[in-house]
Amino acid sequence: MKSIESLPLVYPTRWPTEPSLTDECVDFVGNGSLQVLPIMLRGDHAFGAEVRGVDWSHPVPEEVVQQSADSHKLVALQDEYAVLIFRSTGLDDTRHIAFTQQLGSQLEVNPFYAGKHNDRVGIDELWDVSNIELDGSLVKPNSRRWHHSLGNALWHTDSSYHQQRSKYSLLLSHGNPKRGGFYTHFADTRRAYADLPAERQQQLAETIVEHDLWHSRALGSPTIYKSPTVEERAKKPPAYHQLVQRAPNGRDTMYLAAHAKRIVGLDPEPASKRDSATKSAGDGEDITASQALIWELIEHCTQPEYVFSMEWLDGGDMVWWDNRQCMHRANPYTTDMSARDVRRSTVVDDGPNAWGVRTP
Ligand SMILES: [Fe+2]
């Protein structure tokens, strides 16, 4: 695994494109009343798009959200591109949640792993993923929240550590006073899987992966999260999911994340024999072979040809991604960072692979 410090702060493919922020650099694809600006195109495969033309000043009409027989709308665009970017939406918390509820019947509730006292928003359906404390100061270096956030700088999918995973994440900016330098990075796991040799695809076909939130926290912060508290571990035991899955766009993909701890059957100790309520992530376990394979695959998926960096420009910018067909990561906190207020809603998956593998 590459260290967080060695990961790029920005990847070669950026959005908006450099050096110009004008539309001359992009291809427009008209789609009814919406304009779709693809970010990465290769043959008939696309990854990431900016979508314009949504009127966010009113509730988004259902016919704009859902796919209809004669016109592909937002959900269909999401299935195709996996990451959709909307600029200057003007959404507030209430309308952020309302739009998210149009995309699924159940929203994930923020479990406050880093401590409820840190949460400025106070709304169960929103995750405060800002770098701001209750009193308006920035997250303190070496605080538990600081260390918890480091795992987000590793490539991951949100909530793969839940046995019923989540499908969509919608991250909305409420402003970053200092413009420039804020990025979220996305990797296309569908294209990366398609580029694997057929023999490798066959080898991976039946692979089951154990996902554990505390594993990624320990990778991000080995000092603080080597031993998560008993309460933390009891709140979130591991989950099990197939590695290779059919993505919503109909192509196969790899469901991977820094939360991925063990390949079931590859390392000596069966996961089911462990006492997950008391054991720390990695304590006394040999997961060497699993981690070697997991990080070989993550590094394959995150080569520059599969990755773009989305730059946050203004408050109201929103990115909606599908955790089932891409990975993402943030840049790590730094001691010279400025304030950034971003909040996330998350839609629980109700699709055929939502519950993963119940008994590994
Ligand atoms: Fe995330």
Boltz pocket constraint, residues with backbone or C-beta under 6 A from the ligand:
constraints:
  - pocket:
      binder: B
      contacts: [[A, 152], [A, 156], [A, 157], [A, 158], [A, 328]]
      max_distance: 6.0
